[in-house]
Amino acid sequence: MNKLKECPCGKTPTELGITDWNSQWAYCSGDCCGEWVVEFRTQNQHAHSAKCMELAIKEWNRAPRGE
């Protein structure tokens, strides 16, 4: 897995969980606190596929974090 950036809770998750809500969008959250969620486009990939996890990691790392 690619390296994950730190969560706003101050911990770095070891993995992401994905929750899909339709064929184009899903949410991912870290296994650290479960309170910070990032929405991302699935590009019609199945939520449990390796490609969808790559997209989730990319968006997790790109999401803005407060100062």
Residue pairs with C-beta under 8 A, 6 or more apart in sequence:
1 15
1 53
1 57
2 54
2 57
2 58
2 61
4 12
4 13
4 14
4 15
4 16
4 30
4 57
4 60
4 61
5 12
5 60
5 61
5 65
6 12
6 65
7 13
7 30
7 32
7 33
7 36
8 36
8 65
8 66
9 32
9 33
9 35
9 36
11 30
11 32
11 33
12 30
12 32
13 30
13 31
13 32
14 31
15 30
15 31
16 28
16 29
16 30
16 31
16 53
16 56
16 57
16 60
17 28
17 29
17 30
17 31
18 26
18 27
18 28
18 47
18 48
18 52
18 53
18 56
19 26
19 27
19 28
19 29
19 47
20 26
20 27
20 42
20 47
21 27
23 42
23 44
24 41
24 42
24 43
24 44
25 39
25 40
25 41
25 42
26 39
26 40
26 42
26 47
26 52
26 56
27 37
27 38
27 39
27 40
28 37
28 38
28 40
28 56
28 57
28 59
28 60
29 35
29 36
29 37
29 38
30 36
30 60
38 56
38 59
38 60
38 63
39 59
40 55
40 56
40 58
40 59
41 55
42 52
42 55
43 51
43 55
45 51
45 52
45 55
46 52
